[in-house]
Amino acid sequence: MRSFDRRKVFNSTMITCLLTAIAVIFLYQPPVSAAGVRDNDGFDDMDSDSTGQIEYPERMKDRETWEWILSSPGLLINLPFAITLKVTEKVVSTVYQPRMVGWMYDLTTSDDSTRAIRPAYSSRSGLGIKIYQKEMLNEESKIELSAKAGFYNRQKYRLSFEDFRIADTDFFTDFSAGYRFLHNQEFYGIGPDSRKSDQTDHALERWWLYWDLRYRLSERLKYSVGLTFEHTNILQRVGNHEAPATIEVYDASTLPGLENEVRILGYTTGLEYDSRNSIGGPRRGQRIRLNSGIYEQVGDDRYEFWKINGEIRQYIHLFAGRVIQLRLDCEINEPISDKEIPFYYLGELGWMETIRGYPRGRFWDKDMLLGSIEYRWPIWHRLETTIDAFLFYDFGQVANDIFRNLEADDIQHGFGGGFRVWNDETESLYLVFAGSNEDFRVFLGYNK
């Protein structure tokens, strides 16, 4: 079978076009008028008849037959591109008509914009919808229901009540309940030296209930106490995989938490300072969070531990919407007495929340330290919506004791960039391209 040489096809097409142009130049002669004068524009002088009507010349053909024959190879090669561009033009012009955009917005949004239905998507959970109602009891309150599903039975359902003011006080309460099933969670071992070749896979199923009570100390400072309850099952993975199953390589004695019916109750407290000028696209200010909690197993006494985590994000506005974001996170987990910690409650590095160039759960250990620097700049703005492009560099380490075992050789690195669409209230869409020395990943989220 003869091979297809793109270079020969390209050269043949160029030669055909060149011969066509030469033929047109040498063979074409402008028409001659009745007076024998050759017109520069290719038309005879227009004369009037006895009735005073102007006689127009007959319209010339766009191409002669021989011209169609010579240009046919180029036309055939260009045909798929012409069709694609035409269809794209029609689709874009139809979808982005102001009337259609307005009709879709009116269909899914209440007249006062406090209630809406929106599509939602995340790379981890799949495609679904989000329904919310604002200002139900007070101006800050919001009720939200979301449902997403994907291939291999991936699912996530969540109901939340946010910022409900208690009477006319400075006390606010939040409540959240949900369910999630992930068909394929990767596990590589515990510690900073875990190897990619040690990958195993498992499925994770979880129900949760979260409640907290916050007191607004000032406009920017809040203190909170809360309760958390999570029911976790580690199951056989779904689908075909090259890596071995986690439950075939480990068991509950060698990997704490690798079992079903693990119910953990947590008592939490937290302090938050937030001076950002915008929630969806902060340009200046900072956000500082410090949280701690004690967690114990319900129905058994194998697991009991405490956790402390802190986060600092600083936003520095340079000029014309250019922003640098600095981030520093730290998490410490420690068992109480002779109890243990389920592996999925340990400090973690990987995925969108930490080092974006690694898969979720790439590194686990009791302590975690994370840093990040991100540069953002606006590329489009209309009304209340802005599109930013950004570049980032992430780094971090897990360790059994981050203060004693912090080693330069164990620090992991990630880098990349992407785009985000936001307004003052939320980030509605993001597209992230991230790399590391092990992997390259793409993340997409919409109304997450």
Salt bridges, closest charged atoms under 4 A:
GLU89 OE1 - LYS86 NZ 3.96
GLU140 OE2 - ARG165 NH2 3.20
GLU144 OE1 - LYS142 NZ 3.29
GLU144 OE2 - ARG158 NH1 3.82
ASP163 OD1 - ARG214 NH2 2.32
ASP170 OD1 - ARG165 NH1 3.98
ASP174 OD2 - ARG214 NH1 2.49
ASP198 OD2 - ARG195 NE 3.10
ASP201 OD2 - ARG237 NH1 3.70
ASP201 OD2 - HIS241 ND1 3.72
ASP212 OD1 - ARG214 NH1 3.74
GLU230 OE1 - ARG206 NE 3.95
GLU259 OE2 - ARG302 NH1 3.24
GLU261 OE1 - HIS231 NE2 3.24
GLU261 OE1 - ARG263 NH1 3.18
GLU272 OE2 - ARG287 NE 3.14
ASP274 OD2 - ARG276 NH2 2.78
GLU304 OE1 - LYS339 NZ 3.38
GLU311 OE1 - ARG289 NH2 2.57
GLU311 OE2 - ARG313 NE 2.58
ASP329 OD2 - ARG327 NH2 2.70
GLU331 OE2 - LYS307 NZ 2.97
GLU334 OE2 - LYS366 NZ 3.25
GLU340 OE1 - ARG302 NE 2.61
GLU348 OE2 - ARG360 NE 3.83
GLU353 OE1 - ARG360 NH1 3.13
GLU374 OE1 - ARG356 NH1 3.02
GLU374 OE2 - ARG376 NE 2.71
ASP388 OD2 - ARG283 NH1 3.33
ASP388 OD2 - ARG420 NH1 3.37
ASP394 OD2 - ARG356 NE 2.86
ASP401 OD2 - ARG404 NE 3.83
GLU425 OE1 - LYS134 NZ 2.66
GLU427 OE2 - ARG420 NE 2.69
GLU438 OE1 - ARG362 NE 2.82
ASP439 OD2 - ARG441 NH1 2.85
